[in-house]
Amino acid sequence: MATDEEIARFGAVLGELHRLLRRRTVARAAREPLPEAQVELLLLVRAAPGLSGKEVARRLGTAPNTVSTLVRDLTDAGMLARERDPADRRVVRLHVTEAARRRMADYEVHRAALLTESLGELDPAARAAVLAAAPHLDALLTALRDRP
């Protein structure tokens, strides 16, 4: 079993990797970054189109009024569309717009290029180990998602 120190270092490295990758990718894309909460909402709605604001709040573990603000801001920016549910007109269903899809795809191209370049700087054994960890990190992600 891993020591407390190893687990703390692992968590710190994951956090810093995420933050640095995001900052560098945004810089390469030469655009203003979206707030992390907006990105999370867009990724969730892209993966599950038609979610309601209430469902988004539950899945993100945030307050409904926070989601309402995020939805309003993303709608105003042209990245999120709201549609009334035909079965229950009180419910609004969320969908990412084509503009959001293009922006997300552009970001992913820049992120992939940055990762490819950075992985290329590692020695072959380290690069192989990092890439081989992806399925295990996916399993860890699933375990974290399944926790309350």
VOPA-511831 format. One record per atom (N, C-alpha, C): z, y, x; residue in three letters; atom name. Coordinates in nm, 3 decimals, m for minus. Atoms other than C-alpha are relative to their C-alpha. Layout:
! residues N
c3;c2;c1;res;atom
Z;Y;X;ALA;CA
...
***
This chain:
! residues 148
c3;c2;c1;res;atom
0.000;m0.119;0.085;MET;N
0.000;0.000;0.000;MET;CA
0.000;0.125;0.089;MET;C
0.008;m0.125;m0.076;ALA;N
m0.072;0.352;0.117;ALA;CA
0.135;0.070;0.002;ALA;C
m0.124;m0.078;m0.011;THR;N
0.209;0.572;0.238;THR;CA
m0.014;0.129;m0.081;THR;C
0.001;m0.129;0.070;ASP;N
0.306;0.893;0.062;ASP;CA
m0.083;0.102;0.078;ASP;C
0.074;m0.093;m0.084;GLU;N
0.161;1.084;0.356;GLU;CA
m0.151;m0.024;m0.011;GLU;C
0.143;0.032;0.013;GLU;N
m0.175;0.902;0.331;GLU;CA
m0.054;0.044;m0.135;GLU;C
0.043;m0.040;0.135;ILE;N
m0.194;0.965;m0.043;ILE;CA
m0.008;0.152;m0.010;ILE;C
0.002;m0.147;0.001;ALA;N
m0.106;1.333;0.003;ALA;CA
m0.122;0.052;0.075;ALA;C
0.117;m0.044;m0.079;ARG;N
m0.375;1.370;0.271;ARG;CA
m0.129;m0.028;m0.077;ARG;C
0.118;0.035;0.079;PHE;N
m0.630;1.191;0.052;PHE;CA
m0.023;0.103;m0.111;PHE;C
0.011;m0.100;0.107;GLY;N
m0.558;1.426;m0.239;GLY;CA
m0.040;0.137;0.053;GLY;C
0.032;m0.129;m0.058;ALA;N
m0.574;1.732;m0.016;ALA;CA
m0.146;0.004;0.046;ALA;C
0.139;0.005;m0.046;VAL;N
m0.905;1.624;0.138;VAL;CA
m0.096;0.004;m0.117;VAL;C
0.088;m0.002;0.118;LEU;N
m1.059;1.555;m0.204;LEU;CA
m0.007;0.140;m0.059;LEU;C
m0.002;m0.135;0.056;GLY;N
m0.950;1.895;m0.332;GLY;CA
m0.079;0.098;0.085;GLY;C
0.070;m0.093;m0.089;GLU;N
m1.078;2.084;m0.027;GLU;CA
m0.149;m0.032;0.004;GLU;C
0.141;0.039;0.003;LEU;N
m1.404;1.886;m0.028;LEU;CA
m0.067;0.055;m0.125;LEU;C
0.055;m0.052;0.126;HIS;N
m1.461;1.979;m0.393;HIS;CA
m0.019;0.152;0.007;HIS;C
0.007;m0.147;m0.004;ARG;N
m1.384;2.348;m0.338;ARG;CA
m0.107;0.048;0.098;ARG;C
0.097;m0.043;m0.101;LEU;N
m1.592;2.381;m0.020;LEU;CA
m0.142;m0.035;m0.042;LEU;C
0.133;0.040;0.047;LEU;N
m1.886;2.188;m0.163;LEU;CA
m0.048;0.094;m0.110;LEU;C
0.036;m0.091;0.109;ARG;N
m1.882;2.409;m0.473;ARG;CA
m0.037;0.138;0.054;ARG;C
0.027;m0.133;m0.056;ARG;N
m1.862;2.735;m0.274;ARG;CA
m0.131;0.003;0.078;ARG;C
0.121;0.003;m0.083;ARG;N
m2.135;2.636;m0.029;ARG;CA
m0.125;m0.023;m0.085;ARG;C
0.115;0.025;0.087;THR;N
m2.364;2.505;m0.302;THR;CA
m0.037;0.126;m0.077;THR;C
0.026;m0.125;0.073;VAL;N
m2.328;2.825;m0.505;VAL;CA
m0.065;0.102;0.093;VAL;C
0.059;m0.094;m0.096;ALA;N
m2.405;3.029;m0.191;ALA;CA
m0.146;m0.036;0.027;ALA;C
0.139;0.042;m0.023;ARG;N
m2.720;2.823;m0.126;ARG;CA
m0.088;0.032;m0.118;ARG;C
0.078;m0.026;0.121;ALA;N
m2.830;2.868;m0.484;ALA;CA
m0.018;0.150;m0.022;ALA;C
0.009;m0.146;0.006;ALA;N
m2.784;3.245;m0.438;ALA;CA
0.019;0.054;m0.142;ALA;C
m0.034;m0.052;0.133;ARG;N
m2.623;3.309;m0.774;ARG;CA
0.151;0.008;m0.014;ARG;C
m0.143;m0.013;0.026;GLU;N
m2.287;3.407;m0.912;GLU;CA
0.053;m0.134;m0.054;GLU;C
m0.055;0.126;0.051;PRO;N
m2.065;3.104;m0.966;PRO;CA
0.056;0.016;m0.140;PRO;C
m0.067;0.004;0.130;LEU;N
m1.952;3.010;m1.311;LEU;CA
0.146;m0.038;0.024;LEU;C
m0.139;0.046;m0.011;PRO;N
m1.577;2.975;m1.359;PRO;CA
0.006;m0.153;m0.018;PRO;C
m0.014;0.147;0.002;GLU;N
m1.466;2.615;m1.308;GLU;CA
0.015;m0.053;m0.143;GLU;C
m0.020;0.046;0.138;ALA;N
m1.356;2.585;m1.673;ALA;CA
m0.132;m0.002;m0.077;ALA;C
0.131;m0.001;0.065;GLN;N
m1.705;2.683;m1.792;GLN;CA
m0.086;m0.117;0.048;GLN;C
0.076;0.112;m0.056;VAL;N
m1.862;2.428;m1.558;VAL;CA
0.047;m0.131;m0.062;VAL;C
m0.054;0.122;0.061;GLU;N
m1.629;2.156;m1.690;GLU;CA
m0.049;m0.017;m0.143;GLU;C
0.045;0.006;0.140;LEU;N
m1.721;2.241;m2.048;LEU;CA
m0.148;m0.036;m0.007;LEU;C
0.144;0.029;0.001;LEU;N
m2.095;2.240;m1.973;LEU;CA
m0.028;m0.145;0.039;LEU;C
0.020;0.139;m0.042;LEU;N
m2.074;1.906;m1.791;LEU;CA
0.039;m0.097;m0.112;LEU;C
m0.046;0.085;0.110;LEU;N
m1.880;1.754;m2.080;LEU;CA
m0.100;0.001;m0.114;LEU;C
0.093;m0.009;0.113;VAL;N
m2.119;1.881;m2.347;VAL;CA
m0.137;m0.057;0.037;VAL;C
0.126;0.062;m0.042;ARG;N
m2.423;1.777;m2.142;ARG;CA
0.010;m0.152;m0.010;ARG;C
m0.020;0.145;0.004;ALA;N
m2.278;1.425;m2.119;ALA;CA
0.018;m0.052;m0.143;ALA;C
m0.027;0.041;0.138;ALA;N
m2.181;1.416;m2.488;ALA;CA
m0.042;0.111;m0.095;ALA;C
0.047;m0.108;0.089;PRO;N
m2.402;1.654;m2.690;PRO;CA
0.053;m0.017;m0.142;PRO;C
m0.045;0.003;0.138;GLY;N
m2.275;1.747;m3.032;GLY;CA
0.150;m0.004;m0.018;GLY;C
m0.146;m0.005;0.014;LEU;N
m1.906;1.757;m2.954;LEU;CA
0.040;0.126;m0.075;LEU;C
m0.056;m0.119;0.064;SER;N
m1.698;1.994;m3.162;SER;CA
0.093;0.068;0.100;SER;C
m0.095;m0.071;m0.084;GLY;N
m1.476;2.258;m3.005;GLY;CA
0.133;m0.072;0.008;GLY;C
m0.127;0.074;0.004;LYS;N
m1.173;2.055;m3.113;LYS;CA
m0.006;m0.122;0.091;LYS;C
0.016;0.118;m0.086;GLU;N
m1.308;1.745;m2.938;GLU;CA
m0.004;0.041;0.148;GLU;C
0.005;m0.050;m0.137;VAL;N
m1.383;1.947;m2.624;VAL;CA
0.141;0.032;0.048;VAL;C
m0.137;m0.036;m0.038;ALA;N
m1.027;2.083;m2.620;ALA;CA
0.082;m0.126;0.029;ALA;C
m0.074;0.126;m0.021;ARG;N
m0.885;1.731;m2.653;ARG;CA
m0.041;m0.066;0.130;ARG;C
0.048;0.068;m0.120;ARG;N
m1.105;1.587;m2.379;ARG;CA
0.032;0.075;0.129;ARG;C
m0.033;m0.080;m0.119;LEU;N
m1.040;1.874;m2.139;LEU;CA
0.150;0.021;0.015;LEU;C
m0.145;m0.019;m0.005;GLY;N
m0.671;1.880;m2.224;GLY;CA
0.040;0.146;0.003;GLY;C
m0.028;m0.143;0.002;THR;N
m0.673;2.249;m2.302;THR;CA
0.016;0.047;m0.144;THR;C
m0.025;m0.056;0.134;ALA;N
m0.586;2.473;m2.595;ALA;CA
m0.132;0.034;m0.069;ALA;C
0.121;m0.033;0.075;PRO;N
m0.844;2.518;m2.872;PRO;CA
m0.044;0.146;0.015;PRO;C
0.039;m0.141;m0.014;ASN;N
m0.831;2.898;m2.834;ASN;CA
m0.064;0.025;0.137;ASN;C
0.065;m0.010;m0.132;THR;N
m0.920;2.859;m2.464;THR;CA
m0.144;m0.047;m0.010;THR;C
0.136;0.053;0.019;VAL;N
m1.220;2.648;m2.561;VAL;CA
m0.084;0.099;m0.079;VAL;C
0.073;m0.100;0.079;SER;N
m1.319;2.908;m2.821;SER;CA
m0.050;0.114;0.088;SER;C
0.040;m0.108;m0.091;THR;N
m1.326;3.175;m2.551;THR;CA
m0.111;m0.047;0.093;THR;C
0.103;0.055;m0.088;LEU;N
m1.526;2.954;m2.315;LEU;CA
m0.133;m0.016;m0.074;LEU;C
0.121;0.019;0.080;VAL;N
m1.773;2.867;m2.591;VAL;CA
m0.066;0.134;m0.029;VAL;C
0.056;m0.132;0.027;ARG;N
m1.816;3.231;m2.684;ARG;CA
m0.070;0.057;0.123;ARG;C
0.058;m0.054;m0.123;ASP;N
m1.877;3.334;m2.323;ASP;CA
m0.128;m0.073;0.040;ASP;C
0.119;0.078;m0.035;LEU;N
m2.124;3.051;m2.259;LEU;CA
m0.113;0.021;m0.100;LEU;C
0.101;m0.029;0.102;THR;N
m2.304;3.120;m2.587;THR;CA
m0.062;0.137;0.027;THR;C
0.050;m0.134;m0.032;ASP;N
m2.331;3.489;m2.499;ASP;CA
m0.090;m0.001;0.124;ASP;C
0.079;0.010;m0.123;ALA;N
m2.472;3.388;m2.158;ALA;CA
m0.126;m0.083;m0.020;ALA;C
0.120;0.078;0.029;GLY;N
m2.737;3.172;m2.327;GLY;CA
0.003;m0.142;0.054;GLY;C
m0.008;0.134;m0.057;MET;N
m2.607;2.845;m2.187;MET;CA
0.055;m0.105;m0.096;MET;C
m0.055;0.093;0.098;LEU;N
m2.451;2.691;m2.493;LEU;CA
m0.049;0.041;m0.138;LEU;C
0.044;m0.025;0.138;ALA;N
m2.579;2.658;m2.848;ALA;CA
0.101;m0.064;m0.095;ALA;C
m0.090;0.049;0.105;ARG;N
m2.361;2.617;m3.156;ARG;CA
m0.082;m0.030;m0.124;ARG;C
0.068;0.037;0.124;GLU;N
m2.487;2.433;m3.462;GLU;CA
0.102;m0.051;m0.100;GLU;C
m0.089;0.049;0.106;ARG;N
m2.309;2.375;m3.790;ARG;CA
m0.027;m0.148;m0.026;ARG;C
0.013;0.142;0.034;ASP;N
m2.243;2.010;m3.868;ASP;CA
m0.048;m0.009;m0.144;ASP;C
0.051;0.007;0.137;PRO;N
m2.455;1.927;m4.175;PRO;CA
0.094;m0.073;m0.097;PRO;C
m0.092;0.075;0.085;ALA;N
m2.187;1.689;m4.304;ALA;CA
0.127;0.079;m0.032;ALA;C
m0.120;m0.082;0.019;ASP;N
m1.905;1.943;m4.268;ASP;CA
m0.028;0.137;0.059;ASP;C
0.044;m0.132;m0.045;ARG;N
m2.015;2.305;m4.246;ARG;CA
0.109;0.079;0.073;ARG;C
m0.109;m0.068;m0.072;ARG;N
m1.672;2.407;m4.110;ARG;CA
m0.001;m0.034;0.149;ARG;C
0.001;0.049;m0.138;VAL;N
m1.740;2.212;m3.788;VAL;CA
m0.124;0.050;0.072;VAL;C
0.111;m0.046;m0.084;VAL;N
m1.955;2.355;m3.510;VAL;CA
m0.021;m0.103;0.110;VAL;C
0.038;0.096;m0.104;ARG;N
m2.138;2.115;m3.278;ARG;CA
m0.061;0.076;0.117;ARG;C
0.041;m0.071;m0.121;LEU;N
m2.208;2.219;m2.920;LEU;CA
m0.110;m0.076;0.074;LEU;C
0.111;0.056;m0.077;HIS;N
m2.524;2.164;m2.714;HIS;CA
m0.030;0.094;0.115;HIS;C
0.042;m0.087;m0.109;VAL;N
m2.628;2.289;m2.371;VAL;CA
m0.144;0.044;m0.027;VAL;C
0.135;m0.053;0.020;THR;N
m2.939;2.506;m2.375;THR;CA
m0.090;m0.042;0.116;THR;C
0.095;0.029;m0.107;GLU;N
m3.252;2.461;m2.168;GLU;CA
0.033;0.084;0.124;GLU;C
m0.039;m0.086;m0.114;ALA;N
m3.137;2.754;m1.951;ALA;CA
0.115;m0.063;0.078;ALA;C
m0.113;0.066;m0.067;ALA;N
m2.813;2.569;m1.877;ALA;CA
m0.047;m0.125;0.073;ALA;C
0.053;0.121;m0.065;ARG;N
m3.002;2.248;m1.801;ARG;CA
m0.072;0.036;0.131;ARG;C
0.071;m0.043;m0.122;ARG;N
m3.224;2.433;m1.552;ARG;CA
0.099;0.044;0.107;ARG;C
m0.100;m0.048;m0.097;ARG;N
m2.926;2.602;m1.387;ARG;CA
0.077;m0.118;0.060;ARG;C
m0.074;0.116;m0.049;MET;N
m2.737;2.273;m1.361;MET;CA
m0.087;m0.086;0.092;MET;C
0.091;0.079;m0.084;ALA;N
m3.041;2.092;m1.220;ALA;CA
m0.020;0.070;0.135;ALA;C
0.017;m0.076;m0.124;ASP;N
m3.093;2.370;m0.964;ASP;CA
0.123;m0.015;0.089;ASP;C
m0.124;0.018;m0.075;TYR;N
m2.728;2.345;m0.860;TYR;CA
0.004;m0.138;0.063;TYR;C
m0.004;0.138;m0.050;GLU;N
m2.758;1.968;m0.823;GLU;CA
m0.097;m0.021;0.115;GLU;C
0.096;0.008;m0.112;VAL;N
m3.066;2.005;m0.599;VAL;CA
0.062;0.060;0.126;VAL;C
m0.064;m0.064;m0.115;HIS;N
m2.879;2.245;m0.371;HIS;CA
0.118;m0.082;0.052;HIS;C
m0.114;0.083;m0.041;ARG;N
m2.569;2.023;m0.368;ARG;CA
m0.048;m0.125;0.074;ARG;C
0.053;0.120;m0.065;ALA;N
m2.775;1.715;m0.280;ALA;CA
m0.052;0.033;0.140;ALA;C
0.051;m0.040;m0.131;ALA;N
m2.946;1.902;0.005;ALA;CA
0.115;0.025;0.098;ALA;C
m0.116;m0.028;m0.085;LEU;N
m2.613;2.023;0.142;LEU;CA
0.068;m0.129;0.043;LEU;C
m0.063;0.127;m0.033;LEU;N
m2.464;1.675;0.124;LEU;CA
m0.086;m0.082;0.096;LEU;C
0.090;0.073;m0.087;THR;N
m2.770;1.518;0.284;THR;CA
0.009;0.053;0.143;THR;C
m0.010;m0.062;m0.133;GLU;N
m2.755;1.765;0.574;GLU;CA
0.135;m0.031;0.066;GLU;C
m0.134;0.021;m0.055;SER;N
m2.380;1.726;0.618;SER;CA
0.024;m0.147;0.034;SER;C
m0.013;0.143;m0.031;LEU;N
m2.387;1.346;0.598;LEU;CA
m0.081;m0.036;0.124;LEU;C
0.084;0.024;m0.117;GLY;N
m2.664;1.353;0.857;GLY;CA
0.067;0.036;0.130;GLY;C
m0.072;m0.040;m0.120;GLU;N
m2.422;1.513;1.101;GLU;CA
0.107;m0.102;0.040;GLU;C
m0.100;0.103;m0.030;LEU;N
m2.185;1.213;1.083;LEU;CA
m0.066;m0.113;0.079;LEU;C
0.057;0.117;m0.067;ASP;N
m2.225;0.911;1.303;ASP;CA
m0.033;m0.105;m0.107;ASP;C
0.047;0.095;0.103;PRO;N
m2.399;0.622;1.121;PRO;CA
0.111;m0.081;m0.066;PRO;C
m0.108;0.080;0.059;ALA;N
m2.081;0.419;1.072;ALA;CA
0.083;0.084;m0.097;ALA;C
m0.077;m0.088;0.089;ALA;N
m1.891;0.714;0.923;ALA;CA
m0.080;0.031;m0.126;ALA;C
0.087;m0.028;0.115;ARG;N
m2.187;0.803;0.699;ARG;CA
m0.002;m0.119;m0.095;ARG;C
0.003;0.121;0.083;ALA;N
m2.208;0.442;0.575;ALA;CA
0.133;m0.019;m0.072;ALA;C
m0.132;0.017;0.063;ALA;N
m1.833;0.433;0.508;ALA;CA
0.020;0.100;m0.114;ALA;C
m0.014;m0.102;0.105;VAL;N
m1.840;0.759;0.312;VAL;CA
m0.084;m0.040;m0.121;VAL;C
0.087;0.037;0.112;LEU;N
m2.136;0.643;0.102;LEU;CA
0.049;m0.127;m0.069;LEU;C
m0.052;0.125;0.060;ALA;N
m1.980;0.298;0.050;ALA;CA
0.124;0.026;m0.085;ALA;C
m0.121;m0.032;0.078;ALA;N
m1.668;0.468;m0.090;ALA;CA
m0.033;0.047;m0.141;ALA;C
0.035;m0.057;0.131;ALA;N
m1.860;0.614;m0.389;ALA;CA
0.037;m0.091;m0.118;ALA;C
m0.038;0.083;0.115;PRO;N
m1.818;0.310;m0.620;PRO;CA
0.152;m0.008;m0.019;PRO;C
m0.147;0.007;0.009;HIS;N
m1.446;0.298;m0.537;HIS;CA
0.057;0.132;m0.052;HIS;C
m0.042;m0.129;0.055;LEU;N
m1.409;0.669;m0.606;LEU;CA
m0.033;0.008;m0.149;LEU;C
0.033;0.009;0.143;ASP;N
m1.587;0.609;m0.938;ASP;CA
0.108;m0.078;m0.075;ASP;C
m0.106;0.080;0.063;ALA;N
m1.328;0.340;m1.017;ALA;CA
0.129;0.080;m0.009;ALA;C
m0.120;m0.085;0.003;LEU;N
m1.049;0.582;m0.925;LEU;CA
m0.014;0.105;m0.109;LEU;C
0.026;m0.100;0.105;LEU;N
m1.208;0.845;m1.151;LEU;CA
0.023;m0.060;m0.138;LEU;C
m0.019;0.068;0.128;THR;N
m1.215;0.596;m1.438;THR;CA
0.149;m0.023;m0.026;THR;C
m0.144;0.023;0.016;ALA;N
m0.850;0.505;m1.378;ALA;CA
0.072;0.129;m0.036;ALA;C
m0.063;m0.129;0.031;LEU;N
m0.754;0.874;m1.381;LEU;CA
m0.035;0.045;m0.142;LEU;C
0.040;m0.039;0.136;ARG;N
m0.952;0.937;m1.700;ARG;CA
0.076;m0.079;m0.106;ARG;C
m0.067;0.087;0.096;ASP;N
m0.778;0.647;m1.873;ASP;CA
0.150;0.027;m0.011;ASP;C
m0.143;m0.031;0.004;ARG;N
m0.431;0.787;m1.797;ARG;CA
0.024;0.116;m0.098;ARG;C
m0.032;m0.112;0.090;PRO;N
m0.260;1.013;m2.049;PRO;CA
0.030;0.127;0.076;PRO;C
***
